[in-house]
Amino acid sequence: MDNFYGGAERLGVEQDRGKDLHMEKIRVLLADDHTVVRQGLRVLLEAESDIVVVGEAETGRQAVQQAKKLVPDVVVMDIAMPNLNGLEATRQIVKEVPSAKLLVLSSYNDDEYVHQVTEAGATGYLLKQTAATDLINAVRETRNGNAFFSPAISKRLVERYREAFLQGALIKKRTDLLTSREAEVLQLIAEGRANKQIAAELCISIKTVEKHRQQVMNKLNIHDIAGLTRYAISKGIVEGGARLQA
């Protein structure tokens, strides 16, 4: 009898181990234009038994392509990236890969960015200086569809909504002036791309690029490249400093 119960106990342990081995891991795609940051995030996340990094991207456009190819559970997305910023990449991934959850990891501690990415479909927003345990918990919570914000951001959001409620004011959802394609064109203009380069990047005709450029200028009431660049920087569409060259 002892052998029977001992065997049954061992069998139970082996079955539990089998469950662990076959446990479905959270599949993560990392999108950040800094290689060192991506490497650090990969090491941190893959130290957890229930998380695996399935891919990396250094531009927003690569992130969209990789998301469609790999169909990850969670995309950890930076905001400031070349070619296509994290905000527009988030919009496109939410549309193209609805099963993927978006977790923004950014150095921008500004309410405007938080509102923009959450309206774009992101489930969570963490600051890059956040604790490692917050990131790991955020990936797990985001995978389950739960909102997760850095403590400082969460506190501000709660205070904002409380104040609005007490004042009887409605929190109006922001409506972007530009379409997703127009925002892409704006970013490439601000990065110093010529119409021909933009056309090649977006696989559209030069005439279409010119049409989008004119629509952007008309909607923003900004009719010079320098002004468009300043606007793009002020909205976090591109990082401040010198315009990037192709």
Helices and strands as residue ranges (DSSP letters): H 2-21, E 26-31, H 35-46, E 51-57, H 60-70, E 74-77, H 86-96, E 101-106, H 111-120, E 124-127, H 132-143, E 148-149, H 151-166, H 180-190, H 195-202, H 206-220, H 225-234
